[in-house]
Amino acid sequence: MASPSDHRSGVWMPASRSAGPEGGQGRRCSGGRHGEQHNSHRIGWLRAVVLGANDGTISVASLVVGIAASGALRPQILISGLAATVAGAASMAAGEFVSVQSQADTEQADMARERRELASDPAGELAELVEIYRGRGLSLETARQVAEQLTLHDALGAHARDELGLSETLRARPIQAALASAASFTLGALVPILAIRLAPEGRIGGVTTGAALVALAILGGLSARAGGAAVLRSVLRMLVWGALAMGITALVGRLAGAVV
């Protein structure tokens, strides 16, 4: 069981389903006069979408640039790009599913253990909640009142949220994560694929690089806005790592083409 010092979730919230007027979807009101917009409810899907689209654009664009630098013709480059898109989307979906399913299995095991402990030692579990709330700054009397009321309302939910750090908003969803990763990877890969089709024969590498950098800048800006982060920092991070990946691949492709 976790100790009070292990609980770093910050502010206690009475119930996960009533964390705010929007049902825990990231918005809460103070005094009924104004609301504060938060973005934690977007963490799950935002991570999958950004990771997938970023990987799709960078990996496929890097492959295209590298193959173009070796002197390959448009049909060869296009086939390679399409193959990389299919393989990458499948790999992203499988990897994301396995990873998130492992998290879900762990969550389910923890919840099953809490159910057993609540059934076998309800007094001990109540005392555990009291210590958690005392560790967050409540007096002993207030902490006991809060623990008792939450236990009467939803004992398992209180332990899941305040002891284990689990909530409906951040719950692991393997299928959703896998589909989001595969779809976003494919959308990101469409940028270099379209560049292959539209670029002049001798400029596929340059056009693909430019298109990929523009796409990465847009993706970085949109993800930063959605997550409430600094836009410029996110855009620069995308551009630096994307340019580095494509530059290294182009160098390898040129060297390989020269050797062949």
N, C-alpha and C positions, 0 to 999 in steps of 0.2 A: 504494500500500500504506500502511496506517496505521502510524504510528510508535508507540513505547512510550508516549509521553505521551498518546496518544489513547485509551488503554485505561483506563477508569474503572470497570470492572465489580467492582473490589474484590477479594474473596477468590478465589483460584484454586481450582477444583474439578476433580478428576481426570477425570471424564467426565460428560457430560450425562445419560447413562442410569443413572449410579450416583452421582448427587449426594447420595443419601441412601437410607435403607431403603425409602422410598416411591417410588423411581424418579424423582426429580426433581420430585415433586409437592408440594414445599414443606415437607418434614419431614426433619430430620436428627438423628442421635443422637450423643452425646458420651460416649465411654467405655462405651457400651452401657448406661448407667444412666438416661438421660432423653432426651427429644426436645424440640426447639424447633419450635413451629408458626409457619410463615411463610405469607404470603398472596400472594406474587408470582405463583404459578401461577393466580390468579384474575383477573389484570389484564385479560386479553383479553375473556372473557365478561362480567365485571363491568362493564367500561366500556360495552359495547354494551347490556347490559340496563338499567343505570342511565340512560344517555343516552336510550334509546328510551322507557322508561316515564316519565321526567321530561318529555321533549318531548311525549309523547302527552297526559299530564295537563294540562300548562301550556298548550300551544297550542290544544287543543280546548276546554278550559275557558275560556280567554281569549276564543276566538271565540264561545262560547255566551254568556258574560257580556256581551260587546260587542253581540251581536245582541239579547239580551234587554233591554239598556239602551236600545236604539233603539225599543222598543215592539213588537217582533215577537211573533207568537203561537207557541204550542207547536209546531204542525206545521212552521212555517218554521224554528224553532230546531233541531228534531230533524233535519230534512233537512240543514241546514247542518252540524250536528255529525257526522252520518254521512258526509257527503261529505268533511269535513275528516279524519275517521279513515281512510278509504280512501286518500285522496290522501297523507296524511302517512305512513302505513305504507309505501306504495309508494315514496315519496320517500326515506324513511329507508333502506329496503332497497337501492335503487339507489345512493344516495350512499355507503353503507357498503361495498357491494361494490366500487365503482370505487376508493374510497380504499384499501381493504385489498388489492385486487388489484394496485394500483400498488406497494404495499409488497412484496407477494409477488414481483412481477416484478423488483424491485431485488434482493431476497434471492437469487433464482435466478441473476441475472446475476453477483452477487458470488461465489456458489458455483461457477459455471462458470469464472470467472476463477481462483479458487483451485485448481480441478482442473488447469487448464492450467499454472499456475505450479508446482504440485507435480510434474507430469510433466516439465517442462522444466528446473526448477532446484530439485531436492529439498534440496541443501545450503544454498542461500540461504533456502529456506523454514524449514529447521531452525534456522538462525541467527536468523531473525526471531522464532521462538518463544522462543529463548533470551533475546533482548533483552526480549521482553514479560515473561517471568518475572523477569528481573533487575530490570526497572522496578517490579515488585511487591514487591521486597524480598528475593528469593532470591539466594544467592551464585552466582557463575559456575558452580561445579561442580554445585551442586544444580539450578540452572536448566537446565544441559545434560542432566543425568540425567533430569529431568522431561520436557524436550522430546523426548529420544530415546525414552523409554518411551511417551509419548503418540503419537508419530509411528508407532511400531511397532504400537500398538494401533488407532489410528484417526486418521491424519494429517489428513484432511479435517475430521473432527469437531473436532479440536483447534483448527484454524485458524478454523473457523466460530464456535466458542464464544469463544476467547480473542483472536482478531484482529478478527473482524467483530462480535462481540457477539450472535451468533444462537444460539438454543437451541430445542429442541422445544417447551418450555413456552410461549415467547413467539412462536412461529412464526405468520406471518400466515395466517389461514384466512378467505378472502373469503366463501364461501358460508355458513359458520357465523355470521360476523359479520352478514351481510345478514339471515338468517333470525331471528337473535336480536333485531336492531334492529326488524324489522317486527313480530314477535310482541310484544315488550315495548311498542312504541308502541301497538299495538292494546289491550293490557291496560290501559295507562295511560289511554287514551281512553275506556275503558268507564266510568270514574268519572263524567265529565261527562255521558255518554250516559244512564246510569242516573239521574243527578240530573234530567235533563230529563223523563224518564218519570215519576218519583216526586214531584217537587216540585209544590206548588200552582201554579196558572196564573200568579198575580201575583208569585210568589217564586222563579222559576226561577234568576234571576241570583244571588240571595243563597244559595240552597241549593247551587247549583253551586260557588260560591266556597268555602263552608264545606267541602263534600265534597272539593274539590280540595286544599285546605290540609291536611286530615286525611290524605289519601292521600300528599301530598308529605312530610309529617312521618314517616309510616310508612316510606315509601321511603327517606328520608334515614337513618333509624335502621337499617333492615335493611342498606342498602349499607355503612354505616359499620361495622356488626358483621361483615359478611362480609369487608371489607377491613382490619379491625383498626384503624380510625381512630376519632377522637373522635366519639361519637354526638351529643352536644349541638351541636357545631359544625356537623356535617353537616345536622342537622335545621333549625337556624336559617338556614343557607345556602339550603336548599330553600324554606323559608317566605318568606324575604325576597324572593328573586327571583320566586317564584310569585305572591306578593301584588302585587309591582310590575308584573308583566306583566298580570295580570288587572285591576288598577286603571287602568292606562293604556288598555287596550282598552275597559273600561267607560266611561271618560271620552269616548273617541272615539265610541263607539256612542251615548252620550247626546247628544253634540253633533250627530252626523249625524242622529239621530232628530228632534231639535229643528228642524234645518234643513229636513228633508223635510216 
